Amino acid sequence: AASRKASLFMQEVGKIDKDIPRFFTKLENLTKLRNIINSYIWCHLEIGYSQGMCDLAAPLLVVFQDEALAYGCFLKLMEKAIFLFPPNPGMNKCLDNIRDLLQVFEAEFFQYLLDRPVGDALFYCYRWLLVCFKREFKYEDIFHLWETIWAARHCVSDHFSEFFAFVLISQYKNAVMDSQMDPSDILNLFTDLADKKALDCASSIAGAQEVIADMQRALSETASSVSSSCSF
């Protein structure tokens, strides 16, 4: 059993070693990041390594500059994030939530996306949600966004990431429709914006908060209306 576990672990290490070098230039940081991911995988071999895990661990290492502390925080982060990694169903549920938001708030754009002939028009959202938008923004914006998402779970909504993704998409609806972009064009658009770090994190956070507030008001008004109609 021990030799089998070691063999499985070495298979995962091969995947990790291919992915690690793109995250830091300093050898010390690369070693710390490798130790964090290797430790996690050794304790969770049933999960295995997936691309995106290093994206979640690297910012924690930048913040804490302490391998053990970053590892402890990564463990807690993965308790929630693991449901987005295959083969878990969390990602499909998140994408369905984004589709629902588009259908409710951006009906014309939603229909445009449905009419595209090839591919999933929300494919680019997969990476956003998997790595919690880490590749789309600079580190200072990532820290702000992650803190907002984590805080929102306790006081606003457990689905702030989906609201945030919806706002990012909506900001470019006119560009997409005016240029008659298909799913591959939309993917290229957001990849280019990510490479240039051209997305506005602060305004998108504010936009997501506004959408949540609008939904809460609408639900409250609906509840009040139902209550009034049922009173005798």
Disulfide bonds with the S-S distance in Angstrom:
none
